[in-house]
Amino acid sequence: MAELSPPGFDNMFFGLFGLSNRASSMVGPNVIQAIIDKTGNNWQGFPFLVALCTSASLVIWFGVDVTKGRRDAVRWANAQRGHLR
């Protein structure tokens, strides 16, 4: 997250991260509880969590080009500074 935040706009992007973190903290446990309620087995939520974490890791490892992201973040930040003046 810190590597891809546009320079000078770190607070805005970390605020967005904090907001999405709060949302996932509310949604995630409710989804797991729904799985447990439907199956009646406390362990049935675990495969869902493993699949979710594995798929997210694969997308980040193989789908995110950090070098291009840094360049795009700097370009975006410079464009935003141009609009603010």
Helices and strands as residue ranges (DSSP letters): H 10-39, G 42-44, H 45-63, H 66-84
